[in-house]
């Protein structure tokens, strides 16, 4: 039995700290999509890569890269946040397939993972996450029938909109306390009966997506 079901049976709310659903910069992206700024979304692509860190190179134990604790390594630790965000922006995933490898042999977990999927809306997607690269990249591109929209999941790069009106850049800084709006939405749930964007049910869907990628 899942935590989500237990809380539901107890008639109690369950909030999960996928706080990007509450951040203004990503809600602006969602607003642009809903307003048709790039027409109908057709495809999304996300690439994340980084070099091995000092702990990886040292050979010392790190639970984050122990396959018995986290089979996907840094994928488990980081990528869930971005996949949850994509479900928020483009709708739930429908079909998901993955390919996993360990390219550098520094630890037992996977360090190179790719995936392709389809959202229930019909939008297709591809992702690649590599933790054995020389440099850090974090780039999301949503291709639409009338333009493109790009942004970063973890870095505070400008949101870039490119459509018939030309290219536009928008900078929306994250709050000093990154979970501020997530917590405010929890308060709004209790005091104003406003729905919270990140619940046990939405997080359960993200966990399903991760499992599909790691076991496909």
Secondary structure, DSSP 8 states (H G I E B T S, - for coil): --HHHHHHHTT---B---GGGG-HHHHHHHHHHHTTTTSSEEEEEEEEE----HHHHHT---GGG-TTT-TTTHIIIIIHHHHHHHHHHH--EEEEEEEEE-SS-SSSS--EEEEEEEETTS-EEEEEEESS-SS-EEEEEEEETTEEEEE-SSS---EEEEETTEEEEE-----SSTTHHHHHHHHHHHHH----SSBHHHHHHHHHHHHHHHH-
